[in-house]
Amino acid sequence: MENVLRNDSPRYVRNAMEDIGMITALDEFLNHQIVDTFASVSTSEHSWTEKIWTAIVRKDGTMGIDFGLGRYHNRGVLDAWGAVSRGAEQWTVRANRELRDDPLVTEVGPLTYEIIEPLRKVRYALAKNDIQPIAYDITFTAEMPPFFEDRHKQREKDGFRIGSDVVRYHQIGVPSGWVELEGERIEIRPEEWTEYRDHSWGTRLDVGANATDIRPTADFGAARFGEGEFILIWSPFMVISPNGEKVAYHIYHMAKQGRVFYSSGYRNLPDGTQEKISRVRPELRYDDVTRRLLGGRLHFDMQQGDTRTIEVEVAGPAGVHLGPGLYLGFDGRKHGSWHGEFLTEGEYFPNTLDRETLKRIRQVRDCPIKVREGDATGYGIMETMMHGAHPELGLTAENTLI
């Protein structure tokens, strides 16, 4: 790409015809999907988002690393974040900039996303910075092909506007590289770590500040989010049998006041085959004070009629909380918000088990897990959000957290 698009090449051409977007370097390629240039997407919806995310965890659960990058085409914003978790500590760096003309640049301040080999190898980097004493340079190499989740399409409760229409693929792989924490460089060896990434695009929930002049809704991610009881479980993991056979699972399960309103689950095989999970039946345990997962089982009723049971064990105390990465908002910040030409900021949390801290950073975290299905064992992560009283999970209404 660098050889094709030299620095002195005419990358951007303003068009006198205002109904056609300006020409950018991407328009040289044969990838157009709509009758316009790459300066336009198919909708003017302000919540249109293209999102990159990855979680890298030590198999023993002592450390976790996250990276995220979002392109908000109709908001004129590119933002990114990186975080490191060690035990109950967490360091987070965020960066936000205006969306300039070049759509090929996937850098925001110290944070960089690089495609080395499409669908096979990508790089995530956080350069040394003045915000927090963390840095990393990590390359993901795929162990499985990418797999789609079910389209997440969700209407507002009045039945009119579609609040979410997103497609997402995820992929399991191994990381290599290094991470620096407070001046100490730690080698990331593939045999000691595991990594999960996804890429999504479409009309997304919870982008930008909630509009005050439209009818509020109580749906997930909206202005009145958190009023009712709900359950969210998002988990990718892979098991390996004694003969070396690899099988990956992925579930995204949401229920509100006992009613499942979105559930996507598959058993994924190395040849690209997906076997659909018709129903997810969680049998999990939680700490009532922190809402952290303690372990348990997942029962999957498969579309073909059989039931599979996965034993889940929490690997360790680490795992990045996504709140400081702006998932569901943080201290008034929201994904895709305009902060001018450029902004960097971040925080250090010495104890993410503290209740007052949890009220700020929220309970969603990339919890490292060990899994077992029969004689097959493996690793993964599990993000959960248990809001309200759930006696069957050991959770009371008094200790609820978003």
C-alpha positions as CSV (number, residue, x, y, z in Angstrom):
1,M,0.0,0.0,0.0
2,E,2.8,2.4,0.8
3,N,4.3,1.9,-2.6
4,V,1.0,2.6,-4.3
5,L,0.1,5.7,-2.2
6,R,3.2,7.8,-2.1
7,N,3.3,10.9,0.1
8,D,3.4,13.1,-3.0
9,S,0.5,11.3,-4.7
10,P,-2.8,13.3,-5.2
11,R,-4.8,11.6,-2.5
12,Y,-7.7,13.9,-2.1
13,V,-9.7,15.6,-4.9
14,R,-12.5,18.0,-4.0
15,N,-15.4,17.6,-6.3
16,A,-17.3,20.6,-7.6
17,M,-20.4,18.4,-7.7
18,E,-21.6,18.6,-4.1
19,D,-23.8,15.5,-4.4
20,I,-20.7,13.3,-4.8
21,G,-18.1,12.9,-2.0
22,M,-14.5,13.9,-2.5
23,I,-12.1,11.4,-4.0
24,T,-9.7,9.7,-1.6
25,A,-7.0,7.2,-2.0
26,L,-9.4,4.3,-1.4
27,D,-11.4,5.2,-4.5
28,E,-8.5,4.0,-6.6
29,F,-9.4,0.4,-5.6
30,L,-12.2,-1.8,-6.9
31,N,-14.1,-2.1,-3.6
32,H,-17.0,0.4,-3.9
33,Q,-20.3,-0.8,-2.3
34,I,-22.6,2.2,-2.8
35,V,-23.0,4.8,-5.6
36,D,-20.6,7.3,-4.1
37,T,-17.0,7.7,-3.1
38,F,-15.4,6.4,0.1
39,A,-16.0,9.9,1.6
40,S,-19.6,8.6,2.2
41,V,-21.2,5.7,4.0
42,S,-24.7,4.4,3.2
43,T,-26.4,6.5,5.8
44,S,-26.1,9.9,7.4
45,E,-27.0,8.4,10.8
46,H,-24.6,10.0,13.4
47,S,-24.2,6.7,15.3
48,W,-22.6,5.0,12.3
49,T,-19.4,3.4,13.7
50,E,-16.6,1.1,12.6
51,K,-15.0,-0.5,15.6
52,I,-11.8,-2.4,16.3
53,W,-11.2,-4.2,19.6
54,T,-8.9,-6.8,21.1
55,A,-8.2,-8.3,24.5
56,I,-4.9,-10.1,25.4
57,V,-4.7,-12.0,28.6
58,R,-2.2,-14.1,30.4
59,K,-3.5,-17.7,30.8
60,D,-2.8,-17.5,34.5
61,G,-5.0,-14.4,34.9
62,T,-2.4,-12.1,36.3
63,M,-2.3,-9.6,33.5
64,G,-4.6,-8.3,30.8
65,I,-4.2,-5.8,27.9
66,D,-6.9,-4.1,25.8
67,F,-6.9,-2.0,22.6
68,G,-9.8,-0.3,20.9
69,L,-10.2,2.0,18.0
70,G,-13.4,3.6,16.6
71,R,-14.1,5.5,13.4
72,Y,-17.2,7.6,13.5
73,H,-17.6,8.7,9.9
74,N,-20.6,11.0,10.3
75,R,-19.3,12.5,13.5
76,G,-15.9,13.5,12.2
77,V,-14.0,11.6,15.0
78,L,-11.4,8.9,15.3
79,D,-10.8,7.7,18.9
80,A,-8.8,4.9,20.5
81,W,-7.8,3.6,23.9
82,G,-5.3,1.2,25.4
83,A,-5.2,-0.3,28.9
84,V,-3.1,-2.7,31.0
85,S,-4.4,-4.6,34.0
86,R,-2.2,-6.2,36.6
87,G,-4.0,-8.0,39.4
88,A,-6.6,-5.4,40.7
89,E,-4.7,-2.4,39.2
90,Q,-5.6,-0.8,35.8
91,W,-3.9,1.9,33.7
92,T,-5.8,3.4,30.8
93,V,-4.8,5.8,28.0
94,R,-7.4,7.4,25.6
95,A,-6.9,9.5,22.5
96,N,-9.3,11.4,20.3
97,R,-8.8,13.4,17.1
98,E,-10.7,14.9,14.3
99,L,-11.3,12.6,11.3
100,R,-9.0,14.0,8.7
101,D,-9.1,13.2,5.0
102,D,-6.9,10.1,4.9
103,P,-9.1,7.0,5.7
104,L,-6.0,4.8,5.6
105,V,-4.4,6.3,8.7
106,T,-5.4,4.2,11.7
107,E,-3.4,6.1,14.3
108,V,-4.7,8.3,17.2
109,G,-1.8,9.9,19.1
110,P,0.2,7.1,20.7
111,L,-2.2,4.3,19.6
112,T,-1.8,2.5,16.3
113,Y,-3.7,-0.3,14.5
114,E,-1.9,-1.9,11.6
115,I,-3.1,-4.7,9.2
116,I,-0.1,-6.9,8.4
117,E,-1.9,-9.7,6.6
118,P,-5.7,-9.4,6.3
119,L,-7.7,-11.8,8.5
120,R,-4.5,-13.4,9.6
121,K,-2.1,-11.0,11.3
122,V,-2.6,-7.5,12.8
123,R,-0.6,-5.2,15.1
124,Y,-1.7,-3.2,18.1
125,A,0.6,-0.6,19.6
126,L,0.6,1.9,22.4
127,A,3.7,4.1,22.3
128,K,5.4,5.5,25.4
129,N,3.4,8.6,26.5
130,D,3.1,11.2,29.2
131,I,-0.4,10.0,30.3
132,Q,0.3,6.7,32.0
133,P,3.5,4.5,32.4
134,I,2.3,1.8,30.0
135,A,3.3,0.9,26.4
136,Y,3.0,-2.2,24.2
137,D,3.6,-3.5,20.8
138,I,1.7,-6.7,20.1
139,T,1.1,-8.7,16.9
140,F,-1.9,-11.0,16.7
141,T,-1.7,-14.2,14.6
142,A,-4.9,-16.1,13.9
143,E,-5.5,-19.6,15.2
144,M,-9.0,-19.8,13.7
145,P,-10.6,-18.1,10.8
146,P,-12.9,-15.2,11.5
147,F,-16.5,-16.0,12.4
148,F,-19.6,-13.8,12.1
149,E,-22.0,-13.3,15.0
150,D,-25.7,-12.9,14.2
151,R,-26.6,-9.4,13.0
152,H,-27.4,-7.2,16.0
153,K,-30.6,-5.4,14.9
154,Q,-32.6,-3.7,17.6
155,R,-35.5,-1.2,17.4
156,E,-36.3,1.5,19.9
157,K,-39.2,0.6,22.2
158,D,-41.7,2.8,20.3
159,G,-41.2,0.5,17.3
160,F,-39.9,3.1,14.9
161,R,-36.2,4.0,14.7
162,I,-33.6,1.2,14.5
163,G,-31.2,1.9,17.3
164,S,-28.7,-0.9,16.3
165,D,-27.9,-2.5,13.0
166,V,-24.4,-4.0,13.4
167,V,-22.5,-6.8,11.9
168,R,-19.4,-8.2,13.7
169,Y,-16.8,-10.8,13.2
170,H,-14.5,-12.2,15.9
171,Q,-11.3,-14.2,15.8
172,I,-9.2,-16.2,18.2
173,G,-5.4,-16.1,18.0
174,V,-2.1,-15.8,19.8
175,P,-0.2,-12.6,20.7
176,S,3.6,-12.0,20.5
177,G,5.6,-8.9,21.4
178,W,6.0,-6.9,24.6
179,V,4.3,-4.8,27.2
180,E,6.0,-2.2,29.4
181,L,4.6,-1.3,32.8
182,E,6.2,1.3,35.1
183,G,9.5,0.9,33.2
184,E,9.5,-2.9,33.3
185,R,9.4,-4.7,29.9
186,I,7.6,-8.0,29.8
187,E,7.9,-10.4,26.9
188,I,4.6,-11.7,25.6
189,R,5.2,-15.3,24.7
190,P,2.4,-17.0,22.7
191,E,2.4,-20.1,24.9
192,E,1.7,-18.0,28.0
193,W,-1.0,-15.7,26.5
194,T,-4.2,-15.8,24.5
195,E,-5.9,-13.2,22.4
196,Y,-9.4,-12.4,21.1
197,R,-10.3,-9.6,18.6
198,D,-13.4,-8.4,16.8
199,H,-14.3,-5.9,14.1
200,S,-17.8,-4.4,13.7
201,W,-19.5,-1.8,11.7
202,G,-23.0,-0.2,11.3
203,T,-25.5,1.8,13.3
204,R,-24.4,1.4,16.9
205,L,-26.0,1.9,20.3
206,D,-24.6,4.4,22.8
207,V,-22.5,6.6,20.5
208,G,-22.2,10.2,21.6
209,A,-24.2,12.0,24.3
210,N,-27.8,11.0,24.7
211,A,-30.0,13.4,22.9
212,T,-32.3,15.4,25.3
213,D,-34.9,16.4,22.8
214,I,-36.1,12.9,21.7
215,R,-38.2,10.3,23.4
216,P,-36.0,8.4,25.9
217,T,-36.0,4.6,25.8
218,A,-35.1,2.0,28.4
219,D,-33.3,-0.3,25.9
220,F,-29.8,-1.4,26.4
221,G,-27.3,1.5,25.9
222,A,-29.9,4.2,25.7
223,A,-30.6,7.3,27.9
224,R,-32.5,5.3,30.6
225,F,-30.1,2.4,30.6
226,G,-29.9,0.7,33.9
227,E,-33.5,1.1,35.1
228,G,-34.5,-2.6,34.8
229,E,-33.0,-5.9,35.6
230,F,-30.9,-7.5,32.8
231,I,-28.1,-9.9,32.0
232,L,-25.3,-9.6,29.5
233,I,-22.8,-12.4,28.7
234,W,-20.2,-12.0,25.9
235,S,-17.6,-14.7,25.7
236,P,-15.2,-16.2,23.2
237,F,-13.1,-19.2,24.1
238,M,-11.4,-22.2,22.6
239,V,-10.9,-25.8,23.8
240,I,-8.3,-28.3,22.6
241,S,-8.8,-32.0,22.9
242,P,-6.0,-34.5,23.9
243,N,-5.6,-35.3,20.2
244,G,-5.0,-31.7,19.3
245,E,-8.5,-30.9,17.8
246,K,-9.5,-27.3,18.3
247,V,-13.0,-26.0,18.7
248,A,-14.0,-22.4,19.4
249,Y,-17.2,-21.1,21.0
250,H,-18.6,-17.6,21.0
251,I,-21.8,-16.3,22.7
252,Y,-23.4,-12.9,23.0
253,H,-26.5,-13.2,25.2
254,M,-28.7,-10.4,26.6
255,A,-31.9,-10.7,28.6
256,K,-34.0,-8.0,30.2
257,Q,-36.4,-8.7,33.1
258,G,-36.2,-12.4,32.2
259,R,-36.8,-12.0,28.4
260,V,-34.0,-12.8,26.0
261,F,-33.9,-10.0,23.4
262,Y,-30.6,-10.9,21.7
263,S,-28.7,-14.1,21.7
264,S,-26.0,-15.2,19.2
265,G,-24.0,-18.3,19.8
266,Y,-22.0,-20.7,17.7
267,R,-19.6,-23.7,18.0
268,N,-16.9,-22.8,15.4
269,L,-14.6,-25.3,13.7
270,P,-11.2,-24.7,12.0
271,D,-12.6,-25.4,8.5
272,G,-15.0,-22.4,8.9
273,T,-18.1,-24.4,9.8
274,Q,-20.4,-22.9,12.4
275,E,-22.9,-24.9,14.5
276,K,-25.6,-22.8,15.9
277,I,-26.5,-22.6,19.6
278,S,-30.3,-22.3,19.9
279,R,-30.3,-21.5,23.6
280,V,-27.8,-20.4,26.2
281,R,-28.5,-21.5,29.8
282,P,-26.0,-19.9,32.2
283,E,-25.4,-21.5,35.6
284,L,-22.9,-19.1,37.0
285,R,-21.9,-17.7,40.4
286,Y,-21.0,-14.1,41.3
287,D,-19.6,-12.1,44.1
288,D,-22.4,-9.9,45.3
289,V,-20.2,-6.9,46.3
290,T,-18.1,-6.6,43.2
291,R,-20.4,-8.4,40.7
292,R,-17.3,-10.3,39.6
293,L,-17.7,-13.8,38.0
294,L,-16.7,-16.6,40.4
295,G,-17.2,-19.5,37.9
296,G,-19.8,-22.1,37.0
297,R,-21.2,-23.7,33.9
298,L,-22.6,-22.7,30.6
299,H,-25.2,-25.1,29.0
300,F,-25.7,-24.8,25.2
301,D,-28.7,-26.3,23.6
302,M,-27.6,-26.8,20.0
303,Q,-29.8,-26.4,17.0
304,Q,-29.2,-30.0,16.0
305,G,-30.7,-31.3,19.3
306,D,-27.8,-32.1,21.5
307,T,-26.7,-30.1,24.7
308,R,-23.1,-29.2,25.5
309,T,-21.9,-28.1,28.9
310,I,-18.8,-26.0,29.5
311,E,-17.1,-25.8,32.9
312,V,-15.9,-22.2,33.6
313,E,-13.2,-21.3,36.1
314,V,-11.9,-17.8,36.7
315,A,-8.2,-17.8,35.9
316,G,-7.0,-14.9,38.0
317,P,-7.8,-11.4,39.3
318,A,-6.7,-9.3,36.3
319,G,-8.8,-8.3,33.3
320,V,-9.3,-4.8,31.9
321,H,-12.5,-3.0,32.8
322,L,-14.0,-1.5,29.6
323,G,-15.7,1.5,31.3
324,P,-12.5,3.7,31.1
325,G,-12.4,2.7,27.4
326,L,-15.8,4.6,27.2
327,Y,-18.0,1.5,26.9
328,L,-21.3,2.7,28.3
329,G,-19.6,6.0,29.1
330,F,-17.1,7.1,31.7
331,D,-17.1,10.4,33.7
332,G,-19.3,12.0,31.2
333,R,-17.2,10.9,28.2
334,K,-18.8,8.9,25.4
335,H,-17.6,7.0,22.3
336,G,-17.4,9.2,19.2
337,S,-17.7,12.5,21.0
338,W,-16.0,15.5,19.4
339,H,-13.1,17.0,21.5
340,G,-11.5,19.2,18.9
341,E,-8.4,18.6,16.9
342,F,-6.7,16.3,19.4
343,L,-7.0,15.0,23.0
344,T,-5.1,12.5,25.1
345,E,-6.0,11.6,28.7
346,G,-6.1,8.6,31.0
347,E,-6.3,7.3,34.6
348,Y,-4.7,4.8,37.0
349,F,-6.9,2.8,39.4
350,P,-5.0,1.1,42.2
351,N,-7.9,-1.2,43.2
352,T,-10.7,-2.1,40.7
353,L,-12.3,-4.2,43.5
354,D,-13.2,-1.1,45.4
355,R,-17.0,-0.4,45.3
356,E,-16.6,3.4,44.7
357,T,-14.1,2.7,41.9
358,L,-16.5,0.2,40.4
359,K,-19.3,2.8,40.3
360,R,-17.0,4.8,37.9
361,I,-15.5,2.1,35.8
362,R,-18.5,-0.2,35.7
363,Q,-18.5,-4.0,36.1
364,V,-17.9,-5.1,32.5
365,R,-14.3,-6.4,32.3
366,D,-12.4,-8.9,30.2
367,C,-12.3,-11.6,32.8
368,P,-9.7,-14.4,31.9
369,I,-11.3,-17.8,32.2
370,K,-10.2,-21.5,32.0
371,V,-12.7,-23.8,30.3
372,R,-13.4,-27.5,30.0
373,E,-15.7,-29.6,27.9
374,G,-15.2,-33.2,28.7
375,D,-11.5,-34.0,28.2
376,A,-11.0,-30.8,26.1
377,T,-9.5,-27.8,27.9
378,G,-8.7,-24.2,27.0
379,Y,-8.9,-20.5,27.7
380,G,-11.0,-17.5,26.9
381,I,-12.5,-14.3,28.3
382,M,-15.9,-13.5,29.6
383,E,-17.6,-10.1,29.8
384,T,-20.6,-10.0,32.0
385,M,-23.0,-7.4,33.3
386,M,-25.5,-8.5,35.9
387,H,-27.9,-5.6,36.8
388,G,-30.5,-5.8,39.5
389,A,-31.4,-8.8,41.8
390,H,-30.6,-12.3,40.5
391,P,-30.9,-14.7,43.5
392,E,-30.1,-17.7,41.3
393,L,-26.7,-16.0,40.6
394,G,-26.1,-14.9,44.3
395,L,-26.8,-11.2,43.5
396,T,-29.0,-8.8,45.5
397,A,-30.7,-5.6,44.4
398,E,-28.9,-3.6,47.1
399,N,-25.4,-4.2,45.6
400,T,-26.3,-3.7,41.9
401,L,-23.8,-2.0,39.6
402,I,-24.0,-1.0,35.9
